[in-house]
Amino acid sequence: MAKNKKKKKTMAQRADRHALYQESVQDSEFELDFVQNTYKAIHKRKPQTLREDFAGTARSACVWTKRSKNNKAWAVDFDEEVLEWGRKHNYDKLKPKQRERVEFIQADVRTVETPSVDVVLAFNFSYWILKQRKDLLAYFKSVHKSLNDDGIMFLDSFGGSEAHSTQVEKHKLDGFTYLWDQNKYNALTQEMQCYIHFRFPDKSRMDKAFSYTWRLWGGQETDDLLREAGFSNVRFFVQMFDDDSGEALDEFEETREVIDHECWIAYIVAEK
Ligand SMILES: C[S@@+](CC[C@H](N)C(=O)[O-])C[C@H]1O[C@@H](n2cnc3c(N)ncnc32)[C@H](O)[C@@H]1O
């Protein structure tokens, strides 16, 4: 009689969804370079205090404290599970002195109270979870209040004809494939249901590792709301593409014009 063999776990079963997320969609180093350089270009000084809203694993907050002994960060998310992962995998890897300069806060970004900061980040389109105009406006107002007088909020946005449709984008990465699934789109309300899935070389899958129900806010609508919340200036820095290959470049240029693009992605820089 065959012995009872313990079934080997698949790659998907062994994988950690937060680690895969960080590898697939987050480049904190690049984002923080953009934040630092843009802030310095506007105010002729380096920002030091930063609040990461919708922080998830708080990766950017942790990287921020590593950049300078003068830097401090607050990471805000209402989900204890993801913050706990961030404590174990990002915070615990910092040096003791760096750890003293980063604080994790489990709270709603709309009501959280933190000391005034130079910079508030809300990246990876997380503010799109706020689908009602009044809710997004209230959030922007509360960020405005939390910023120093020369503070800046950094957000991101995407759009173009492909954004207003269902589609799946595949990206082959080191050891796995990341899929961005725009699964449902309501062309009337601009609400979208998106998922992140992962696939592995042994054919195993991690479906719906992350799920987002968003409103696809337009660039101009976001600009209007930020100004209504009190921001004095709002700028768009749009990602450039290589003219010949069509590949996205690591370059973002300030512009107000994106003519007839299938897909654009931009940083939004809102000055208090
Ligand atoms: C897409 S993840 C963003 C992670 C990371 N900041 C990034 O740039 O990739 C969105 C996070 O926002 C959190 N979140 C959603 N609504 C929130 C709210 N009202 N207050 C605090 N956190 C919220 C979720 O728990 C989730 O961890």
The ligand as a Tripos MOL2 file, in Angstrom:
@<TRIPOS>MOLECULE
LIG
   27    29     1     0     0
SMALL
NO_CHARGES

@<TRIPOS>ATOM
      1 C1         -3.7300   50.3310   -2.5290 C.3       1 LIG1
      2 S1         -3.2440   50.1650   -0.8230 S.3       1 LIG1
      3 C2         -1.9420   51.3600   -0.8460 C.3       1 LIG1
      4 C3         -0.6300   50.8690   -0.3150 C.3       1 LIG1
      5 C4          0.5540   51.8020   -0.5240 C.3       1 LIG1
      6 N1          0.3810   53.0860    0.1050 N.3       1 LIG1
      7 C5          0.9200   52.0020   -1.9790 C.2       1 LIG1
      8 O1          1.2080   53.1310   -2.3880 O.co2     1 LIG1
      9 O2          0.9750   51.0370   -2.7320 O.co2     1 LIG1
     10 C6         -4.5900   50.9740   -0.0520 C.3       1 LIG1
     11 C7         -4.5990   50.9410    1.4820 C.3       1 LIG1
     12 O3         -5.5160   51.9180    1.9410 O.3       1 LIG1
     13 C8         -6.1210   51.4660    3.1500 C.3       1 LIG1
     14 N2         -7.3370   52.2880    3.3480 N.ar      1 LIG1
     15 C9         -8.4290   52.3600    2.5560 C.ar      1 LIG1
     16 N3         -9.2910   53.2950    3.0070 N.ar      1 LIG1
     17 C10        -8.7260   53.8380    4.1250 C.ar      1 LIG1
     18 C11        -9.1140   54.8610    5.0260 C.ar      1 LIG1
     19 N4        -10.2640   55.5220    4.8870 N.pl3     1 LIG1
     20 N5         -8.2810   55.1690    6.0530 N.ar      1 LIG1
     21 C12        -7.1250   54.4970    6.2110 C.ar      1 LIG1
     22 N6         -6.6790   53.5340    5.3740 N.ar      1 LIG1
     23 C13        -7.4730   53.2020    4.3400 C.ar      1 LIG1
     24 C14        -6.3210   49.9890    2.9370 C.3       1 LIG1
     25 O4         -6.3820   49.3000    4.1630 O.3       1 LIG1
     26 C15        -5.0610   49.6370    2.0980 C.3       1 LIG1
     27 O5         -4.0360   49.1250    2.9230 O.3       1 LIG1
@<TRIPOS>BOND
     1     1     2 1
     2     2     3 1
     3     2    10 1
     4     3     4 1
     5     4     5 1
     6     5     6 1
     7     5     7 1
     8     7     8 2
     9     7     9 1
    10    10    11 1
    11    11    12 1
    12    11    26 1
    13    12    13 1
    14    13    14 1
    15    13    24 1
    16    14    15 ar
    17    14    23 ar
    18    15    16 ar
    19    16    17 ar
    20    17    18 ar
    21    17    23 ar
    22    18    19 1
    23    18    20 ar
    24    20    21 ar
    25    21    22 ar
    26    22    23 ar
    27    24    25 1
    28    24    26 1
    29    26    27 1
@<TRIPOS>SUBSTRUCTURE
     1 LIG1         1 GROUP 0 **** ****
